Amino acid sequence: MRDLTVLFEPVVESMGYELVGVEFTGGINHGTLRVYIDREDGVSLDDCASISHQISGILDVEEPIQQGYDLEVSSPGLDRPLFKLIDFERFSGQLAKIKMSVAVDGRRNFKGVLQGIADSRLIEIEVDGEIYQLPLVDIGKANLIAQG
């Protein structure tokens, strides 16, 4: 499957939104394509519908997914997913949950306070007073944890 972020980002940004990230989940025959968008004053249902229409057009022309799927466009929500290196720097100081696809120091799950980035490949998170450096390429899923 082609990098969908590269396909969608120019269109989403030209419409005045940030493309937070793209994820595809599902089985062999059918999946779900989730596209997260944001902007400073928030995202409405109409915003999601507009972006969905544009992305559907791209998908119809480019045909990057060779199976059945449902398209969902939404705001990132309170448990914002983190996809890009800049996300981990931007939300430094906030509580996050990270699931690794490859274990680091014998563990795959990390819940703690983001400390930013160590270099162009490592995310830093403080868990129970200890700082862990996690390779971005080995992160399976990362989300902020809503506080309040």
FENMOMO-V60709 format. One line per field, one symbol per residue. ss: DSSP state (H for helix, E for strand, - for the rest). phi: phi as a letter, one per 20 degrees, with the letter a starting at -180 (. if undefined). psi: psi as a letter, one per 30 degrees, with the letter a starting at -180 (. if undefined). A space follows every 50 residues. Layout:
BEGIN
ss: ???
phi: ???
psi: ???
END
This chain:
BEGIN
ss: ---HHHHHHHHHHH---EEEEEEEEE---EEEEEEEEE------HHHHHH HHHHHHHHHHHH-----EEEEEEEE-----E---HHHHHH----EEEEEE EEEE--EEEEEEEEEEE----EEEEEE--EEEEEEHHHEEEEEE----
phi: .fffgffeggffffendeefrccccqefebbcddcdcbagencdffffff fgfffgfffffelfddbfbdecdbffmfegfdddgffffgdgndfbccde ecfclmcddccaefdndebfcdedceclndedddfgfefebbbfdfdq
psi: kljfeeeeeeeeefgglkjelkkklaaefkakjkkkllleglkleeeeee eeeeeeeeeeefhfkglklkkkkllfaehkkkelefefeegkflklkkkk fkkkhglfkkjakkgbkeagfkkkkkjhfkkkjkkefgkekkkljkk.
END
